[in-house]
Amino acid sequence: MSHACTRRAFLATLAAARIASAAETSRYVTPYKFGKLVLSASTDPGAFDSKSVDCPFVFHHGGQFYMTYIGFDGTGYQTGLASSHDLVTWNKLGCILKRDPDSEITRYNVAMNWIVRQNELRGPGELKPVDGRFLGLYHAYPSAGYEQGPAVIGLCWSQDLMKWRIDPPFLRPEDGAPWEQGGLYKPCLVEDHGTYYLFYNAKTRNLPRDQGGGWREQTGVATSRDLKTWRRYEGNPIIANGGEGSWDERFASDPCVMLDGRRWIFYYYGFDKKGKARDLLAIGADPYHPVKVNEITIDVGPPGTVDSTFAHKPSVVYDQGSLYHFYCAVSGKWPNEVRGISVARSRPW
């Protein structure tokens, strides 16, 4: 790397640090919880989402709002779609991306987490067609069960949001650095001035006991100009685990990245050693150097609330002067936890 590139990266980091420390972070927080699930698991034991719903992605299209979400039925993830006129009352439209028993990649799982949309934080959140089609991203685990095995990331395409064509994976954990060789998680794809920025979280392989055991999750980025050739950023992970006792000591995961002018806004979630998951925030002057804000964006709730265990996996959309922050709300303990979708916003209900 040239000295000029090193200096540019250093200056960008300093600029982002000034933004994160001086910004009016109230522009990005959503402290007013709705307090209820807006999307829940199906009561039909044979449904694709009979066990839980997870990982919201919200956008605007054709005069109403839509949410893709992940359903779990005990075998693996599949992808559903719901619609809403008010961002509170949601109507499930069915499973739009199903597992394929004949596919090596999607035999057990296919979780679509993002569709290319307008990037502006306070914009309408409309989808942005690519070559006349909607472009989504999925990740898929190779084995049956809950997130079993190292997942891969690929593209998928649709003309109508209901039928999707899946491309082979283009990002695999074994091709990456040690921080991601345990498997890839949620993809988030932002197009800006002709470059596609793929933000994703990934996990290490299981760590030895003297390093705390288990695995760690962090967030990185890869870029492409043509959606065919991808380059992982050499400075990954761009959102690394925090220090001992931090909110993201174990996981810094599930990026939802948007633009506020030329400021890059990174909503993500942290998981700590006490077993709590919360949505957090980082701000960058560019897509490579987010600086963490020392504030919880969505915290877990008290006992008896829908998010008493986890409040995590953000998706943010703007409507009528308010930011709506959707997240996966979990109460109870595995294997008897209740996992659904809730929402908070930037002004009182």
N, C-alpha and C positions, 0 to 999 in steps of 0.2 A: 504493500500500500504506500502511496506517495505521501510525502510530508504535507502537501497541500490538502489531500483528502483527510488526513488525520486532523489537520488544523480545522477544516470545515466541520468535521464531526464534533470536535471539541467545542467550537463556537456555537454550533446548533444546540449542543447539550446545555451550555450556559444560558442561551436564549430561552430554552424550554424551562429551565429551572427558574428563571425570572418570572416567566408567565405563571408557573404553578404556584409560586409563592405570593405573587402580587395580584393574581386574577380575582375577579369577583366570582368566586365559585358558586355563589347562590344562583348563577345563571344555569347551572347544570344539575342541581340537586332537586330531588322530588320527595320531600319529607312527608307528604300526606297520603297515607295508605288507605286504600279502599277497604281493607280489612276482611274481605271475603274472596273465595276463589271465583274467578270469572270463567274458568274452564276446568273441568274435572274428568276423572276417569269414567268410562262408560259403565253402566250397570249391566250391560250385556256380557256375560262371561266369555262369549266367543268373539268379541270385538277386538280389533287390533290395538285398542287403547284401554283394555279391560283392567289392567293393573295400575297404570299411571299415565299422566300426560306431563310433558317436560319441554324445555328448550323452545320458548316462543320466539318467533320472528314476525314482526308486525309491519305492514306497509299499506299504502293506499292505491287503489286501482278501480277504474270504472265507476267512480262515485261512491265507493264505500271502502271500509277497511277490511283487511284480511290478516289472518294469522296462520302461518305454518307452525306446526307443533309435532312433537315426537310422541308416539304412542308405544307403550310396552305391554306385551301380552304374556310375558313369562318366557318366551322364546327369544325375542329380540326386538329391536326398534323398527318401526315403520313410520311413515310420514303422513300426517293429516292436514286438512285445511278447514278453517272456520272463517265466517264473515260477521261483520258488525257495522251498524250505523252510528253507534255512540261510544264505542271502545269499552263498553261494560257488558252489554248483552251480546253473547256470541252464539252463532248457529253453526254447528258442525256440518260440513259438506261431504265428509267421507275421507277415506284413505286414498291419497293421490300418488304415493310412491310405495309399492309393495315389495316385499322380499321375493326373490326368484329362486326356487329350489334348484334350477339348472345352472345358476351362475356361481362361479367360484368366489366372486366378490360380494354379492348381495344375497347369498343363500340364506343367511339368518338375519341380516340387518341392512337397512338403508335409511339413514337419517339425514334429510335435507335441512340445512340450518340457515341458508341465506339465499336470497335472490337479488341480483344486482338492482339497486334502487338509487334514487337521488340521494346524494350524500349529505346535503345541508341539514344540520341539526334542527333548525326551525323552518325547514321547507316542508312541502306537502307529502313527502315520502312516497312519491310515485315510482313505479317500476321504470327502469331504463332498458328498453329492448336492445339487444346486441345482435346485429345482422338479422333484424326482423323477428327475433325470438326472445323469450325470457330465458335468462341464464341463471341457473341455480348451482349450488355446491352441496355435496353430500359427503358424509363419512360413513364407513361401514366396518364393522368388526367381523373377524373371520369365523367366530364360533358362536354357538347358541349360549344363551344366558345373558346376564346383565353386564354389558361392556366387556365381553370376554375376548382376549387376544389383542394384538396390535392393529389398530384401525388404520385405514388409508383414506385419502381425500381425492375426489374426482368432480368433474363437471357434469351437469345434466341440463337438458334443453326442453322447452315447451312452447307451444303456440297458444295454449288456452288455460294454463295453470293446473289443469286436471290430468293431463297425460304427459308423461315425462320420458325422454330418451336419455339413457345413462351412458356416458363415455367411460372408458377404462380409467382407472386411477392415474393421476399424474404426480402425486406426492406420496411417497412411501417412507415409513419410519426408518427402515434399514439404510436408506440413502442419506440420512441426516446425521447430525452430531449426537453425542451421547445424551444430551438433554431431551431428545425426542425419539430415541430408539425404542422406547417402550410402547409407543403408539401415538397416533394423532387424534385430536378431538375437533371441536367446533371450528369450521371455517367461516370467515367473514371477508367478503370480497368488495373492495372499494375501487372504482375507476376514477382516476383523476388525471386530466391532461394527457390522455392516451396511454397511461400506465395503469396496470391492474396490480393492486396491492392485496395480497392474500394474507390476512392475519389469522393465526390459528394457535391453539394451545396444544401441548403435547406432554408426554410423560417420560420420565426416565425408566429404565429397567428397575426392578426391585433393588433397593439399596441394602448394603450390609447392616448388621445390627448396630455397629459402632457409628453409623451415620444416621441412625434413627429408624432404619427399616422402612418398609413400604416403598412408595415412590413419591416423586415430586412432579408437579405440573407447572409449566411456565409458558409464556406466550412469545411467539416469533412472527416473522413476516417473510414472504417470498414475493418476487415481482415478475411480471411478464408484460411484453408489449403486444403479443399475438395470441395469448391463451394457449400456446403450445410449448414454448420454451420458458421454463421457470428457473429463477435463481434465488436460492436462499440467501438472506442477508447475512453477511459475515459477522455482524455484531450481535446476532441472536444469542440468547433470548432478549427481546427488547423490554419485556416486563418480567423480571426475574423474581424469585422468591425473596421475601423480606427477611430481616434478621430474626433472631430468637425473640419470641413473644409477639411478633407482628401478626396482623390480620391475615396476611398471605404467606405465612411461613412455610406452608406445605404446598398450596396451590395458588397460582396467579393465572386464572383461566377464563375461557369463554368470552373473547373480546367482542364488543359491539362498538365499532369505530365509525365516527362521523366527523363532519367538518363544521366549524363555527368560524366563518371567514377563512383565514388561512391557519387557523388553530385546529389541531387534530385532537379530538376528544375520544378518549379510550374508556368506555365503561367495561368493567370486568369484575370477576368475583374472586375473593380470597377465601382460603380455607386454612384455619389455624390448628395448632396442636391440641386445642381443647375440643375440637370436633364441630366448630361452628363455621358456616359458610355465609358470607355477606357480600353484597355488591359494593364495589369500590370505584375509584375514578383516578385517571391519570391524564395529563395534558401535555401535548407536544407542539413545538414549532414546526416539526416535520413528522413524517410517519415512522421515523426510526428512533426517536429519542423521547418517548413519553416520560414525564416526571410524575410520580405518585403524589396525589393530594392526601394530606393527613386528615382524612375525614371519611366516615362511613356514609355511603350513599343510601343504601337500604340495609338496615340492621335486622337481625332476627327479633321476633316479637316475644312477649312474655308467655309463660305457660298457658295453654288453652287457646292460643291464636293459631291461624292457619300457617304461619311461618315461624313457629317457635323453635324449629330445628335448623332449617336453612332458609335463607332469602337470597337467591342467587340466579345466575344465568340471565343477564340483562338483554332487553330489546326496547329501544326508545323511539318514540314517534311524537310528532308535534301536531296539535289541533286546537284551533280557536284560542290561541294565547297561552296554552299550557303544554308542558312536556308530560307525556305519559310513559312511565317506566314499568314495563311488564317484566315479570320475573317468575321463576319457579319457586313456589312456596311449599315447604315441607314441614309437616308436624308429625310427632310420634317417632318411633325408632324402628329401624329395619329389623325384621322383615314386615312389620306391621305399620310402617309409616304411611301417611297420606301425602301424595305428591301431585300438585296441580299448579295452575297458573293464576297469579294475582297481579295487581297493578297498584302503583302509587303515582301521584302527579305533583306538579310544582305549585299548585294552588289548592286550597281546601275544597273538599267535596261539598 
